[in-house]
Amino acid sequence: QVQLVESGGGLVQAGGSLRLSCAASGRTFSINAVGWFRQAPGKEREFVGFIGRSDNDIYYADSVKGRFTISRDNAKNTVYLQMNSLKPEDTAVYYCAATARFSTMYNQLRGYDYWGQGTQVTVSS
């Protein structure tokens, strides 16, 4: 079992920055990938990015490329999502997810088995 807790959400003005954290506990040694997803009101949950076991195995959705950065601190069992140049359309509940599987579905909801509770990000114009 893996437990995930997101934190760091809040209200920020357009053009500002925010850093989200995803703290993992339990069988963290088994995790092969951690993904970030977001869901705006009335819309489906969408892929933001993921990081695999290798630091060169990081991918982003086109909508956030060049603005968002995923990193990790293994000593803290934490993955981060640094969000810069935020836009009102980035407003959503942000979720982190993890999987112990070896998969080609890390950019899809079905590629993950463990989910955090979500943290609200609101970008004002």
N, C-alpha and C positions, 0 to 999 in steps of 0.2 A: 504494500500500500504506500502511496505517495500523497502527501498533503501539500497544497499550494495556497499561499496567501499573497494577494496583491496589495500594494499601498502606493501612495504618492500622488493620487489623483487630486483634482481641485479645479478652481476657476483661474483662468489666465487670459490675458488680452491677446488678440491676433498679433502674430509676429513674435510672441514670447516663447519660453521654453519650459519644459516640465520633464522630470525623470520619474518613471514608474519602476517599482521593484517587485520581484516575484520571488518570495522566499519559499524554499522547498524543505520538507522534512519527511521522515520515514525512510523508505528504501531509495534514497537519492542516488546510490551507487548504480542502480539499475537504469537510470534515465539515459536515453539515447538522443532525445531532442526536446527542446522547449520552444513552444510557439506562442506568438502574441496574436490575438484576435480582437475585434471590436464590433460593437453593435449599437447603432443609432436607433432612436425610437421609430417603430414601424418598419424597420428594415431587417434583413437577415444578417446574421453574424458573418463577418468577412475576415479573411486572412490579412495580417499585417506583416509578419515576418517570423523567421525561426532561426535558431542556432542549434547545430548538432554537436557531437562530441569534439570535433575538430574546429578550431577557431577560423579556419578558412571555409567552413561549411555554414555560411550565413546567407540568407536570402530575404528579400523584401518585396512587398507588393509595389507595383509601379506608382501607386498613389502616394507612397511615402519615401521612395528612393531619393537620396540626397538630403533628406530632412530628419529621418529617424535612424538611430543606431542601436543595435543590440550588442550587449556585452555581458560578461559574467565574472563573478568572484567566487571561485570554488571553495575558498576558505570559509565563506559565509553562506554557501549553498544558495546563492542568489543570482538571478538573471535580471538585467536592467534593460529598460527601453528608454533611451534618451530621445526626447521629442523636441526639435527645434523648428523655428519658422512656422509655428502652429497657425492653422486656418480654422475658421468657424466650422467648416465641413469635417474637421477632425473630431468634433464633439461626439462622444459616444461613451458607453461603458466598455472599458478595456479589460480583457481576460488573458491570463496566461494558462497554458496547458502543457502537459508532459506526457511522454510515452516511453515505455521500455522496449517497444518493438523496433526492429529494423524494417524501414518502410520507405516507399517512394511517395507517400501521401502526406508529407509533413506540411504541405501548403493547403491541406483540406481538414475540415472538422473531424472527419472520420479517422484521421491519422493519429488521434490523441485519445488517451484513456482517463487522464486525470485533469481536473479543471479547478481553478480558483473561483472565488466568489464574485470577482469583478470590482473595478474601481472607476468612479465617474470622472471623466475629463470634460470640462466645459470651456470652450474658447469663445470669447465675446468679440464682437466686431466694433 
